[in-house]
Amino acid sequence: MNELLIDRTDGVLTITLNRLEKKNSLTRAMYAAMADALAQADADATLRVAVLQGHETVFCAGNDIGDFLNRIATSQESPAFQFLRAISTFSKPLVAAVCGPAVGIGTTMLFHCDLVYAGDNAAFSMPFVNLGLCPEAASSYLAPQLMGYGRAAEALLLGEPFLAETALEMGLISRIVPPTEAAALAQRQARKLAAKPLGSLIETKRLMKKAQVGIVAERLQEEGASFARLLQEPAAREAFTAFLEKRKPDFSKI
Ligand code: COA
């Protein structure tokens, strides 16, 4: 089965994560296909809006841990980095439907979406430290901006998950709905956006993001370099091995 479904209908690009047996964790091939689809949609005047969605039970379990363990590079040229660049510079509206767990990049990609509709089963987490890593997707800047430093520290240092109500209060998501309704609502809102003048949408998004665009680009680079370094270190190797062996990691000797 195709791990990523891409649909282009009525001016809306819809990307569906479809790797349910691995909780929609993202492989290199999936990142590459998402980056390509977003870049093409940005350049295609017939596509006006993009939608990202997973399944009613799980949005995305983050990067594939096996790929991390196999030392698959996360250089600035890697598919994951290309996806982050594409999503963080996408000029048209981005809508997401999020149900169930949204882990790591499953949460941080939402900082770059404009409208996020969450199922009441959504659970967001950024457990980078627990994996011996550091934030990505400019979340080290965007999380404190959005959540305030105290809550960002709980989310990023402790890696504590937060639920849809908290995400709504912070402004990370736009609305909470039953999980069975999230995808349909995202599509309805996307079609409303697609019927509006594209130039006005692009200009309005550009103006709203103007203050942060330079900082986000710079932070993506800096986080990327740290992340790539930490990925090779013993703490991360232990965390990934422990996850795949279904045991708790032991950082006591690291
Ligand atoms: N990479 C690779 N495989 C993953 C994965 C990931 N990020 N997340 C889940 N899987 C796999 C599991 O290894 C398991 O595979 P198996 O059936 O071959 O044993 C399968 O998906 C089901 O996962 P499981 O943990 O049993 O499901 P769950 O419903 O109990 O928990 C999650 C779901 C998402 C909460 C949990 O899988 C999880 O925490 N995943 C890791 C998230 C993570 O740390 N991501 C990296 C962030 S940077």
Residues whose N, C-alpha, C, O or C-beta is under 5 A from the ligand:
A	BS01	COA	E21 K22 K23 S25 A61 G62 N63 D64 I65 G66 P101 V103 G104
